[in-house]
Amino acid sequence: MAHADISYGGSSVVRIEQSFVIIKRDYILTFLHDFLGMKQSDRDLFTEVKFQRIQKREYALSFVGLNKSRFTPLPFGFGRNRPLDCTQKHLYAQQWSREELQELNKRVRFDSLTALLSS
């Protein structure tokens, strides 16, 4: 994320995923202005599509030299893709199954995750 203003979990070229987003402090207000400034409500236009529209506009502006590219996908993670590899140093995923959480807990041993899995 050295040069990006916003990095996101993009583990699939087909699906839009934004479950994990990191935004540089200097870009937060610009992003929120663009995101919240769209006329459609979240009910009428999925938040993922709003995110993608901002991203595409930024790419188009950078392509013609009017702006730098602000968006970059994170170089790790699984999103909704399976199988997970819980041995990786950095990872994120969506929609974990109980078995996947148990596998992760073998590695990280978080008290809160252990308590959740014990219930």
C-alpha positions as CSV (number, residue, x, y, z in Angstrom):
1,M,0.0,0.0,0.0
2,A,3.0,2.3,-0.2
3,H,1.6,4.4,-3.1
4,A,-2.1,3.7,-2.9
5,D,-4.6,5.9,-1.0
6,I,-7.0,2.9,-0.7
7,S,-6.3,-0.8,-0.6
8,Y,-9.0,-3.4,-0.5
9,G,-9.5,-7.2,-0.5
10,G,-9.8,-8.1,-4.1
11,S,-9.3,-11.9,-4.4
12,S,-11.6,-12.4,-7.4
13,V,-11.6,-10.7,-10.8
14,V,-15.3,-11.6,-11.2
15,R,-16.8,-10.5,-7.9
16,I,-16.5,-7.2,-6.2
17,E,-15.3,-7.6,-2.6
18,Q,-14.8,-4.9,-0.1
19,S,-14.9,-6.7,3.2
20,F,-11.4,-5.4,4.1
21,V,-10.5,-1.9,3.2
22,I,-7.6,0.3,4.3
23,I,-7.8,4.0,3.5
24,K,-5.0,6.6,4.1
25,R,-6.1,9.3,6.4
26,D,-5.6,12.0,3.8
27,Y,-8.0,10.3,1.4
28,I,-10.9,9.5,3.8
29,L,-12.9,12.7,3.2
30,T,-12.4,12.5,-0.6
31,F,-13.6,8.9,-0.6
32,L,-16.6,9.6,1.7
33,H,-17.6,12.6,-0.4
34,D,-17.6,10.6,-3.6
35,F,-19.3,7.5,-2.0
36,L,-21.9,9.4,0.0
37,G,-22.4,11.9,-2.9
38,M,-24.0,9.2,-5.2
39,K,-27.7,9.9,-5.7
40,Q,-28.8,6.3,-5.4
41,S,-29.5,4.9,-1.9
42,D,-27.7,1.7,-0.8
43,R,-31.0,-0.1,-1.4
44,D,-31.0,1.0,-5.0
45,L,-27.3,0.5,-5.7
46,F,-25.2,-2.0,-3.7
47,T,-22.3,-0.4,-1.8
48,E,-19.9,-2.7,-3.7
49,V,-21.1,-1.2,-6.9
50,K,-20.6,2.3,-5.5
51,F,-17.1,1.4,-4.5
52,Q,-16.4,0.0,-8.0
53,R,-17.7,3.1,-9.7
54,I,-15.3,5.3,-7.7
55,Q,-12.5,2.9,-8.4
56,K,-13.2,2.8,-12.2
57,R,-13.4,6.6,-12.3
58,E,-10.0,6.9,-10.5
59,Y,-8.5,4.4,-13.0
60,A,-9.8,6.3,-16.0
61,L,-8.4,9.6,-14.6
62,S,-5.0,8.1,-14.0
63,F,-5.0,6.4,-17.5
64,V,-5.3,9.8,-19.2
65,G,-2.8,11.4,-16.8
66,L,-5.3,13.6,-14.8
67,N,-4.8,11.8,-11.5
68,K,-2.7,9.2,-9.9
69,S,-4.2,5.7,-9.4
70,R,-5.4,5.7,-5.8
71,F,-6.8,2.1,-5.6
72,T,-4.8,-1.1,-5.3
73,P,-5.9,-4.6,-4.3
74,L,-4.2,-6.1,-1.2
75,P,-1.6,-8.8,-2.1
76,F,-3.1,-11.4,0.2
77,G,-6.4,-12.8,1.3
78,F,-9.1,-15.2,0.2
79,G,-12.3,-13.2,0.4
80,R,-15.0,-15.8,-0.5
81,N,-12.6,-18.1,-2.3
82,R,-11.8,-21.5,-0.9
83,P,-9.9,-23.4,0.4
84,L,-8.3,-21.2,3.0
85,D,-4.6,-21.5,3.9
86,C,-4.4,-20.6,7.5
87,T,-0.7,-21.1,7.5
88,Q,-0.1,-17.8,5.6
89,K,1.4,-15.0,7.7
90,H,-1.3,-12.5,6.6
91,L,-4.9,-13.4,5.5
92,Y,-8.4,-12.4,5.6
93,A,-11.6,-14.1,4.4
94,Q,-15.3,-13.8,4.4
95,Q,-18.0,-16.2,5.5
96,W,-15.9,-18.5,7.7
97,S,-17.2,-21.9,8.5
98,R,-16.9,-23.3,12.0
99,E,-14.3,-25.8,10.7
100,E,-12.2,-22.9,9.2
101,L,-12.4,-21.0,12.4
102,Q,-11.2,-24.0,14.3
103,E,-8.3,-24.4,11.9
104,L,-7.4,-20.7,12.4
105,N,-7.7,-21.0,16.2
106,K,-5.2,-23.9,16.2
107,R,-2.7,-21.3,14.9
108,V,-3.6,-18.0,16.7
109,R,-5.2,-19.1,20.0
110,F,-7.4,-16.0,20.6
111,D,-9.3,-16.3,23.9
112,S,-12.4,-14.8,22.3
113,L,-12.3,-17.2,19.4
114,T,-11.7,-20.2,21.7
115,A,-14.7,-19.1,23.8
116,L,-16.9,-18.7,20.7
117,L,-16.0,-22.1,19.4
118,S,-16.6,-23.7,22.8
119,S,-20.2,-22.5,22.9
